[in-house]
Amino acid sequence: MEIQLAQRVIALTPSTTLAITAKAKELKSQGHDVIGLGAGEPDFNTPQHIIDAAVQSMNEGHTKYTPSAGLPALKKEIAAKFKKDQGLDYDPSEIIVTSGAKHGLYTLFQVLLNEGDEVIIPIPYWVSYPEQVKLAGGVPVYAVGKEENEYKITPEQLSESITDRTKAVIINSPSNPTGMLYSADELKALGDVCLNHNVLIISDEIYEKLVYGGHKHTSIAELSPELKEQTIIINGVSKSHSMTGWRIGYAAGNKEIIKAMTNLASHSTSNPTTTAQYGSIAAYAGPQDMLAEMREAFEHRLNIIYDKLIKIPGFTCVKPQGAFYLFPNVQKAAEQTGFENVDDFAKALLEEAMVAVIPGSGFGSPENIRLSYATSLDLLEKAVERMHSFVEKNMK
Ligand SMILES: Cc1ncc(COP(=O)(O)O)c(C=O)c1O
């Protein structure tokens, strides 16, 4: 039988991350000592009290469906977290628990966008934003965050990108892949543009807890009641509590939007996994000291590795203020070592230096590579040394 797949999946851009990861695995299975810097998840285990709470919930018989928008007890903890961290008040009807932040975003685009509606996506972007917008019939409109502006977009760029089809803009601070963090003033200026043009703000705050250098994370929603009205916050426990595999995220904002998302969830996921929701209650209600420990470990690695990375000839790198990625511009290094483009340079780094990094092309930024420092300091130091020798050896 000849299979005819739907146009919407044929149009999906294949993940560049997967291609590199597959090649790295193949080399590893052949006995090569590959160092993988592609990880998009913290390298710490989920704290034990969260695991214990999940197991206990199962032993107590909490193994059935929950409401589609999530357990009321979990929504209560999420509302308390918003109050404590951002001073924001959300009613339970303004919160939906989703199967990971990714599925929260997916559901949001599905309920928001009509065919041809535009969503402004700053470049460099997290790989799933454009694909999710397209899957919902929307059109991604890109605004380039320039390296000289720390990969941030300006209010002028945002204004210029707005048309009468603009529905929303995505703000991801701290950012994957750059680690960039917007200040409160910068957010306010972007927020004013959105208020003036009635553009919804989708604020992806999944890396909120991973901020360095004494900087503070600000949610655009906390800057004024008007901005809170205009914003849907996306967040979750994946990165903050090292719970990527549990698949629990959430969205908070306008009641009508949350209600539509809940209706859609009731026909797609039914509810996020019950056990994982119980674990997430413990994540927010229990001790938070491991969050600080993880943050400190990441910051320590960042400071050591960043200094070594920028010494590699042809590498420039804006120092990240959050998340756990470095996003150096390596265009010059690629040219000086005789490669046509950074994709080929990244391929050679893997095949010859045995270091797996993600080419920036997948993030809309073809002069960069993304390195994750969610791995041990030993391996990170070894990986950067290998990259440095590779570049020096091949310099023309
Ligand atoms: C910017 C950004 N948003 C959302 C997500 C998705 O998080 P989750 O694992 O909760 O689906 C990720 C995960 O890599 C991310 O980097």
The ligand as a Gaussian input file, in Angstrom:
#p B3LYP/6-31G(d) Opt

LIG

0 1
 C       12.870000      27.267000      25.215000
 C       12.209000      25.997000      25.560000
 N       10.879000      25.990000      25.757000
 C       10.220000      24.866000      26.075000
 C       10.887000      23.659000      26.197000
 C       10.096000      22.424000      26.486000
 O       10.116000      22.027000      27.786000
 P        9.365000      20.682000      28.244000
 O       10.430000      19.639000      28.389000
 O        8.695000      21.004000      29.541000
 O        8.384000      20.316000      27.193000
 C       12.273000      23.612000      26.001000
 C       12.986000      22.331000      26.086000
 O       14.068000      22.136000      25.594000
 C       12.948000      24.808000      25.681000
 O       14.269000      24.822000      25.488000

